[in-house]
């Protein structure tokens, strides 16, 4: 019993100490205004110190992929921090290879802006935007997959490549978080994006999206993704997947058909039952 009591006291002391340190840092630490140099002077920011690099960039309308809301559990928000980021934290180690660690790759959500920083991000990230859209239509593709079409409001157009994805802003009790979904509409559709969303029981993003009605307002950022389709017309394309894996393949196939109608393209789509087949009529029409 005495050991249990001692352990409880020790844990309580550690929790209290951690809480006090967090409160003290929040209210007593003053880092002033910090400068963030992006891509060797391509873009320079001045931000209030004290927040995470991820949230500081978002405040400046620079959107780095992050599916966990900045809690350090998804590993998406990787940037290169050349200077000013401090040592790599244990919370980052799981998501960084040895090569990435040597190259100063960090998780933006785990780097705190305490002083001036020099960072590098892919140039495409500087073109990612926050979009406002409304639900144009929804339809059930299978018993658990829904097609959701979002008509863009501001900006009114999107330039996306086949294979890219968007991050939908999902309301939650802890504040908005983002969830990533591949864009299934072809790249020539500039005024809307289409998503294929499988309902995951208890899933924050899929539950939210499956409950949307026509004319509901939705916010998303994008487009993201470094995938690039071969520009060689003679190169055959083979698409393999199942379920919601249809989304990027539909985008690729219809984008290809519009540009190279004679290009050889194969689709292998796996389903458990015939009831799980969808878009068959659309593909047969090609």
Number of C-alpha atoms within 10 A of each C-alpha: 6 7 8 9 10 11 12 12 12 12 12 12 12 12 12 12 12 12 12 12 12 12 12 11 12 12 8 10 12 12 13 12 15 17 17 21 20 20 16 11 12 9 10 13 16 13 20 15 20 19 18 18 27 25 19 23 17 13 11 11 14 18 23 25 27 24 21 16 20 22 12 19 15 14 22 17 21 22 21 21 22 17 13 16 22 13 9 16 11 9 14 21 15 10 18 18 12 11 9 15 15 9 12 19 22 26 27 29 26 22 21 18 27 22 19 18 19 18 23 18 14 13 11 12 16 14 14 20 18 20 20 17 23 19 21 18 15 20 12 14 17 14 10 14 21 20 21 23 22 25 22 22 16 14 12 13 15 20 13 21 22 26 23 22 24 24 24 22 21 20 13 11 6 7 9 11 19 22 19 18 21 26 31 28 24 26 22 17 14 15 16 22 25 23 23 26 24 21 18 13 9 8 10 16 24 20 16 14 21 20 9 16 14 13 13 12 16 19 18 19 22 25 25 25 17 12 11 10 12 10 8 8 14 11 11 11 17 12 16 13 15 15 19 18 17 23 26 24 26 22 22 24 24 21 19 22 15 12 11 13 14 11 16 14 15 12 15 11 15 15 12 9 7 8 10 15 15 17 10 8 8 10 12 7 6 9
